[in-house]
Amino acid sequence: MTRAELVVIGGGPAGAAIAALAATRGAKTLLIEKDNFPRDKVCGEFLSAEGCAILARLGLLPALIEKGAMPMDACLLADSKGRSVTAPLPDLPGSGRTAWGISRAVLDEMLLNYAASCGVTVRERTTAIRPVLEGGRVTGVITRPANRDGGDETVGAALVIAADGRRSMLQRALHPSLGDPLTTTPKSWFGFKAHFPDRTRGLGKRVELFVFEGGYAGLGPVEGARLDLALIARVDALNACGNSPQRLFEERMLQNPLLKERLGNDSPCSAWKTIGPLRFNVRKAASHGAMFLGDAAGTIDPFSGEGMSNALHGAKLALPFVLGALASGGLTEAAARAWNSGWRDAFVPVSRRARLIGRLFQHPRPSSIAMGLLRLPQGARWLPSLVATTRTGAA
């Protein structure tokens, strides 16, 4: 058996950030990641001002900008007819309003390398396949390397943190009813993403949202003269397009004249990536002596554009609980209740609000009504709080 003080499952923004923060405080930390970085993800690739402020605190924001991150300080929302409204992003105290577009391939690799530089032992291409439970508490995980040469290994720890995404192994093992659905219906939601050549030269420093029949899409600039197009769509809309993301794009999304103007007749410069079926809900932030971060703790509707910032913010909030658990030899019941409460206070209100807004804009008729209100003289001031549902801006 291998032992560590802290085991983190998942090397995305939440996992890499909490591993790095704990290691800099002296914790012997092991991070387990099933993929080999860099790797791509279905994601809007929009890092709000709040998330950027956390990266600045870590000293990583300049490096992110050097890697080609693209600035955004405004947002645009267009209904299915191409009618649009534009407004500045919120000016957050201590953080400003500038968001940055950066691919997950670049951001995640940078954060994982940072964690390693802080003393974290990183094991890529290693899967946590099941938890070790003793007396109803998670005391470790069973891991399996991709090459299988060494066989399965038991890793024990004072604390295990699951930051392994919306299909978290640990969350499924402990609470199988809370994760993404295992079956698909015509009303199920799937996520898609592709990169396109950026004919706009930075999209006017905006993040843009487009409603179409059966879903909605976000468009934003990222490094490498590309635009990230990320969307969610119902299965019935996908079925009507032959279950082809490219046909969905051509037959449904390009009916929005403003989106067609942005992308023209360009083809994607990357393959379509898919994830689903999806469920946007609050899960568990602590259970059975383990902690959860990022999408493993709860998933926010992508309409808000706050997924990456939530992951970083959650790691920052979790650090005192992690250090306390390591000092106590494990997460106490009182600490677990406190973390559950703290996580809910930070993320549940914004998650529920984002879901309500997302549902409103998933259908052309209510979205057109909402667009009419937004286009009123004072309506545009509401737009930033719809598109970027940031909590406080504190970093």
Rosetta blueprint (number, residue, H / E / L):
1 M L
2 T E
3 R E
4 A E
5 E E
6 L E
7 V E
8 V E
9 I E
10 G L
11 G L
12 G L
13 P H
14 A H
15 G H
16 A H
17 A H
18 I H
19 A H
20 A H
21 L H
22 A H
23 A H
24 T H
25 R L
26 G L
27 A L
28 K L
29 T E
30 L E
31 L E
32 I E
33 E L
34 K L
35 D L
36 N L
37 F L
38 P L
39 R L
40 D L
41 K L
42 V L
43 C L
44 G L
45 E L
46 F E
47 L E
48 S L
49 A H
50 E H
51 G H
52 C H
53 A H
54 I H
55 L H
56 A H
57 R H
58 L L
59 G L
60 L L
61 L H
62 P H
63 A H
64 L H
65 I H
66 E H
67 K L
68 G L
69 A L
70 M E
71 P E
72 M E
73 D L
74 A E
75 C E
76 L E
77 L E
78 A E
79 D L
80 S L
81 K L
82 G L
83 R L
84 S E
85 V E
86 T E
87 A E
88 P E
89 L L
90 P L
91 D L
92 L E
93 P L
94 G L
95 S L
96 G E
97 R L
98 T L
99 A E
100 W E
101 G E
102 I L
103 S L
104 R H
105 A H
106 V H
107 L H
108 D H
109 E H
110 M H
111 L H
112 L H
113 N H
114 Y H
115 A H
116 A H
117 S H
118 C L
119 G L
120 V L
121 T E
122 V E
123 R E
124 E L
125 R L
126 T E
127 T E
128 A E
129 I E
130 R E
131 P E
132 V E
133 L E
134 E E
135 G L
136 G L
137 R E
138 V E
139 T E
140 G E
141 V E
142 I E
143 T E
144 R E
145 P E
146 A L
147 N L
148 R L
149 D L
150 G L
151 G L
152 D L
153 E E
154 T E
155 V E
156 G E
157 A E
158 A E
159 L E
160 V E
161 I E
162 A E
163 A L
164 D L
165 G L
166 R L
167 R L
168 S L
169 M H
170 L H
171 Q H
172 R H
173 A H
174 L H
175 H L
176 P L
177 S L
178 L L
179 G L
180 D L
181 P L
182 L L
183 T L
184 T L
185 T L
186 P L
187 K L
188 S L
189 W E
190 F E
191 G E
192 F E
193 K E
194 A E
195 H E
196 F E
197 P E
198 D L
199 R L
200 T L
201 R L
202 G L
203 L H
204 G H
205 K H
206 R E
207 V E
208 E E
209 L E
210 F E
211 V E
212 F E
213 E L
214 G L
215 G E
216 Y E
217 A E
218 G E
219 L E
220 G E
221 P E
222 V E
223 E L
224 G L
225 A L
226 R E
227 L E
228 D E
229 L E
230 A E
231 L E
232 I E
233 A E
234 R E
235 V H
236 D H
237 A H
238 L H
239 N H
240 A H
241 C L
242 G L
243 N L
244 S L
245 P H
246 Q H
247 R H
248 L H
249 F H
250 E H
251 E H
252 R L
253 M H
254 L H
255 Q H
256 N L
257 P H
258 L H
259 L H
260 K H
261 E H
262 R H
263 L H
264 G L
265 N L
266 D L
267 S L
268 P L
269 C L
270 S L
271 A L
272 W L
273 K E
274 T E
275 I E
276 G E
277 P E
278 L E
279 R L
280 F L
281 N L
282 V E
283 R L
284 K L
285 A L
286 A E
287 S E
288 H L
289 G L
290 A E
291 M E
292 F E
293 L L
294 G H
295 D H
296 A H
297 A L
298 G E
299 T L
300 I L
301 D L
302 P H
303 F H
304 S H
305 G L
306 E L
307 G H
308 M H
309 S H
310 N H
311 A H
312 L H
313 H H
314 G H
315 A H
316 K H
317 L H
318 A H
319 L H
320 P H
321 F H
322 V H
323 L H
324 G H
325 A H
326 L H
327 A H
328 S H
329 G L
330 G L
331 L L
332 T L
333 E H
334 A H
335 A H
336 A H
337 R H
338 A H
339 W H
340 N H
341 S H
342 G H
343 W H
344 R H
345 D H
346 A H
347 F H
348 V H
349 P H
350 V H
351 S H
352 R H
353 R H
354 A H
355 R H
356 L H
357 I H
358 G H
359 R H
360 L H
361 F L
362 Q L
363 H L
364 P H
365 R H
366 P H
367 S H
368 S H
369 I H
370 A H
371 M H
372 G H
373 L H
374 L H
375 R L
376 L L
377 P L
378 Q L
379 G H
380 A H
381 R H
382 W H
383 L H
384 P H
385 S H
386 L H
387 V H
388 A L
389 T L
390 T L
391 R L
392 T L
393 G L
394 A L
395 A L
